[in-house]
Amino acid sequence: MGSFYFTGKTPTVQTLSNITHATGDQDVKLTLTSDDGTWDAYVDFIEFSL
């Protein structure tokens, strides 16, 4: 499990290191934990690498 965060409107690159997981298919869950009521949080892209 890992976590990352950002604020503002500028795109950022977030790296999660030393993540361990079981073999096989894995689920990725993104959770929005705060909002000002506009629900304007967007994910432009997610990149996974081994």
HELIX and SHEET records of a PDB file:
END                                                                             
